[in-house]
């Protein structure tokens, strides 16, 4: 027995499912396709067992226009399961906090960025009941920051640039400008940014260059990752060869910066066993315009 208008208004369509199709087509003039069959389903949407769902980062932003929830998802590759989970996240957050959620996806891959930027639409071809449009940060829109002054003006943005573009022919210039900019901010914050960049560099050569640069400016060694690298060195029996490693680092920095190294310069660097002097040369190598700049004022 029907006891309320609320119940009657939806149960009429259970009684005659075809009525709903006609209402869509004739009353709302929505071109819903003619169904071959309509079947009633269980209306209970309660989740019997808890389902663990976590967003990568969730931020609450208070603005003059209202409060927003910024949902940040890091995406390494295409994953069609996100077509279901991302709308779920947004709907759940709105229901829980009654704030407008905004989905932001960040990726290092151009094809993944293109995939993630496609709207997620639920409904039929000419009418969408729900549309989710992710905002995507990726290699095609994050700026490539290779200028030291530009990097110093916004160090976190320069960090994002390095994390997003840390591969390819421009990686050296990006990492060099960031290495210089990190010297202008508070050391503990710099150490955290160093680790973020180190974690995102998948190119072995770029990662080694970054670690050499950080060694030269003494930021990398403030982070726990430094102890890991030292331990690896000890395990490989390389402790006694620190001078040789430091010399190699100086020469690699010059090489990656495209600065020609003469045999005379190479022999002088290789022959040096003074770690303090090699550290000075490494710092100079980051900014040198020619290999002999290492030996300025000596």
Secondary structure by P-SEA (a helix, b strand, c coil): ccccaaaaacccccccaaaaaaaaccccccccccccbbbbcccccccccbbbbbccbbbbbbcccbbbbbbbbbbcccccccccaaaaaaaaaaaacccbbbbbbbbccaaaaaaaaccccccccccccbbbbbbccccccccccccaaaaaacaaaaaaaaaaaccccaaaaaaaaaaaaaaaccaaaaaaaaaaaaaacccaaaaaaaaaaaaaaccccccaaaaaaaaaaaaaccccaaaaaaaaaaaaaaaaacccccaaaaaaaaacccaaaaaaaaaaaacccccccccccc
